[in-house]
Amino acid sequence: MISEKLKLYVEALFKKYERNSLLSRKKTELLTKLHDRSISLEAEGMTKLDIEKLLIREIESKSLAVDTSDLNIDKSNVLKLKKKTFINKNLQKTEDFEPVNAEYYLSDFKSATLQNIDVEHSVFKNCYFKNFSCKDSAIIESTFKKSDLSQSNYDTCKLEYMLYTGCHLPKVNFTDTSILHTFFKNCYLKKVSFTNCILINIRFESCDIANVKITGGKMDKTTYRILQEEGTSLHSVELI
């Protein structure tokens, strides 16, 4: 039998998606996997509490999961969070931090770390990210509005379909990071560096990018031309 805690955990996992028959099938599929795995572990002599903890870890590591790529985010069900504080925290999914389909306002992420977490369909308004660290994570289809991201570091990350508008980004470092289909508008980008990054379809509007430094990595020809015309420092970049 699946514990009530595991059932609630599965409900929370699927909460962000649109309610339809496909979602019901996916949820049933995962619950069936959990049921079968529980029986197997119980036969091995594990306690119910240990089984519960192990199954949650396996779901989080995606070793026990179902394909949700064909499910649609329920954008009418946005979680709104205001004045939350995450200073120096290693961000994990909690009641205060929801990485998918959430809107944060006036929240403090100073010196926080995002590692092995995917943030999707989220908005950050007037938030503080100084010395923020993003490692081995993805931020997809999300927006940063009038937020301070100064001296932040992105290492081996994936940023796709992003919008930065009215943001403060001095001395931000991107290393071994893939940045695709991203738009910077009215942003302060002094001494921003990109090292061994993939930059595809990057757009800038009302941004001074003369002090941006790009070393190594790959870039599409249009992005390269725009950066070159603006006097951006470009070294050893491969065009694709």
N, C-alpha and C positions, 0 to 999 in steps of 0.2 A: 504494500500500500504506500502511496505517496503522502508524505506529511502535509499538514495544512500550510506550514511555512513554505514548502517547496511550491505548492499550488499558488500561493500569493506571490511568490517570486516570479513564477512564469507569467502570471497576470500582469505584473509590473513590466516585464520584458516586452510584452506585446501591446502595452497601453498606448504607445506612441503611434501605432499604425491604424489606418482606417478599418472600421469594423465591416467585414464582409465574409463571404463563405470561404475565400482563400485563407484569410487570417484564421478562421476556425479550424481549417484543415492543418495549418502549420502548427497551431497550438496543440491540437490533438496528437500530431506527430511527435512533438517534443515531450509531451506528457507520457506517451507510450514508451519512448526511449528511456525516460526517467524510471518508469515502472519496471521495465525489463532489467535495467541496470541495478535498481534497488534490490530486486529478487536475487540477482547474481551476487551482489556484495553481501547480502544477508546470509546467503548460503556459505560464504567464506568466513562467517563468524563476526562480521562488523556490527557494531551497535547502531541503532537507528540514528542517534545523534551524529556519530562519525560518518554515516552514509549521507546524511543531509548536508554536512559540511563539505564532503568530497564532491557530491553532485553539483553543488553551487560553484565550487572551484572549477570543475570540469566545464560547466556552462560558460563561466567567465573567460576561461582559456580557449573556448571554442572547440575543445576536443569532443564535447558532447553538445551538439547544436543542430539547428535546421537552417536551410537556406531562406533568408528573409529578403533577398535582393529584389524579388518581384512584388514585395509589399510596399504600399504607399504610406508616407508619413501623414498623419492626420493633422494638418496645419491649423485646423480650427480648435485644436486642443492643446494650445501652447501653455506651458507652465511658466508663470511670471514670478520672478524672484527679485526682491528689492533689498538693497543695503546689506548684502551678505558679505561675510568676511572670511577669506581663505588664506590669510597671510602665512607664508612659510609652510603651507600644507601640501602634502602629496595628494592630488585630487583623485578621488574615487567617487563612484556613484553613491550618493546619499540623498537624504531628504532635502539638503541644502544645495547639493550639486547634481544636476541632471544634465548629462552630456548631449541629449537629443531633444530637439523641439522645445527649447527653453529660451526665455528672454530675461536677461540680467540687466538691472539698472542700479547705478551707483554702488557697484560691488567692488571689493578690494581683493585683488589676486596678487598683491606684491610678493615677489620671491616664491610664489607657488610653483609646483612642478606638475606638469601633465605628462604622464608616461604610460605608453601602451593603452591609450584610451582614444576612442573615436568620438569626436564632437561633430554633430550633424544638425543642420537646419536650426541653428541657434543665433541669437542676437545679443550683442553686448553693448549697452548704451551707457556712456559716461562712466566707464569702468577703469580701474587703475591696475596696470599690469607691469609696473616697473620691476626689472630683474626677473621676469617670468621665464620659466624654462619649459620648453616643449620638446620631448624626446620620443622617438619611435611612435609617433601618434599621427592621426589624421584629423584635419578640420575641414569639413565639407559643407558647401552651400550655406555658409554662415556670414554674418555681418558684424563689423566693429564700427560703432558710431561714436565720434568724439571721445575716444578712449586713449589713455596714455599707455603705450607699450614700450617706452624707452628702456634701452639696455637689455632687452629680452633676447633669448637665444632659442633658435629652432634647429634641432639636430636630428637628421634622418627622419624628416616628417613629410607629410603629404598635405598640401593645401590646394583645394580645388573649388572653383566657382565661388571665390571669396570677394567680398566688398569691404574695403576700408575707406571710410569717409570722415573727413575732419579729424583724423587721428594723428597723434604725436609719436613718431617712431625713430628718434635719434639713437644712433649706436646700436641698432638691432642687428643681430647676426643670424644669417641663414646658412647652414652647412649641410651638404649632402641632402638637400631637401628638394622635393618636386613641387613646383608652383605652377598651376595650370588655370587658365581662364579666370584671372584675378584682376580686379579693378581698384586702383588707388585714386581717390578723388579728394582734393584739398588737404593733402597730408604733408606733414613735415618729415622729411626723409634724410636729414643730414647725417653723414657718416654711416649709412646703412651698408652692410657688406653681404654679398652672396658668394659663397665658396663651394665650387663643385655642385652647383644646383642645376636643375632642369627648369627652364623658364619658357613657357609656351603660352602665347596669347595673353601677354601682360599689358595692361593699359594704364596710362597715367593722365590725369586731368587736373590742371592747376596745382601741380607738384613741382618743386625744384629738385631735380634728380642729378644735378651736376656733381654733387658730392657722394653719389652712390658708387660703390666699388664692386665690380663683378670679376671674379677670378675662376677660371676653369668652368667646367660644366657644359651644358648644351642649351641652345636657344633657337627659336624659329627666326627666320629672316626678318619678318616684320618687326618683332620685338627688338631685334638687334639694331635695325635701322633707326627706330624711334629713340633708343637709348644713345646711339652714336650721335644723332643730331642734337641731343640735349647735353652732350659733353660728358656723359657718364664714362667712368674709368672701366675699360673692358680689356681683359688679359686672358689669352689662351682659351677663348670660347669657341666651341665647335657648333657650327650652324647645321641645323637639321630641317 
